Amino acid sequence: MRPFETFAARPPYHIQGIAGGSEDLVIAFASIGHDPTRPPSPEFVRAATARDRPALFVMDEARRWATAEGFDAALRGALTTLQARQKITRILAIGSSMGAFAALRAAQTLPLTAVLAISPQYHPAASWETRWRAWTYPLPEALTAPLPQGPYLCLMHGLQDDAAQATLFPPQMGCDHILFADQAHATLAAHLKTRGLVEGLIDATLEKDRRRLLRILQDAGGQKRQLPR
């Protein structure tokens, strides 16, 4: 494994990176993690750095769904530092849960090619949503996930316990929404990782091979969301 280095340390944001020779960059945003007493750790490391890709790993140590001050500046600073070293042609953002929400927010700031958002919340601080209340209570209840125009977006949700959040995402051109009937919020990313599919999802998305992307997700049990006419 290539070594990590620090690209930005602007509390509560900490961005680490791994160098690579490819012109494709993956930016992976961490979820809240499993241990509330420790900062989140880098996620999707193996898949992000495959094919000699450089990667940036963004951790929100305050666990504020990328709403704390300094998010945009930390991202732009890290990308500028990397671009001073090498040419970057395409940029993909990926994340799960809070990390997926942050990846969508990053698309409002950075020139992203695509976003792979696994189990993103639409209303993380909604009054009826109690799963992350220990972290979301300072957030405005009206906070919603952005769906920026421009980059290709692929949203993925497990319907066992995420149907309420999933159905709130409005349809949008350039966005595929894949639903997994047999997965839950906490199991979907692990399901894709265990099957070794994340690298292929990243490859297909960067190559703009939507047919391959959807085939991988369908083979993993996902179905494209069908909206009423």
Secondary structure, DSSP 8 states (H G I E B T S, - for coil): ----EEEEEETTEEEEEE--SSSEEEEEE----S-TTS-----SHHHHTGGG--EEEEEETT-STT-STTHHHHHHHHHHHHHTTS---EEEEEEETHHHHHHHHHTTTS--SEEEEES--SSTT-TT--TTHHHHTTS-TT------SSSEEEEEEEHHHHHHHHTTS---TTEEEEEETT--TTTHHHHHHHTT-HHHHHHHHHTT-HHHHHHHHHHTTEEE-----
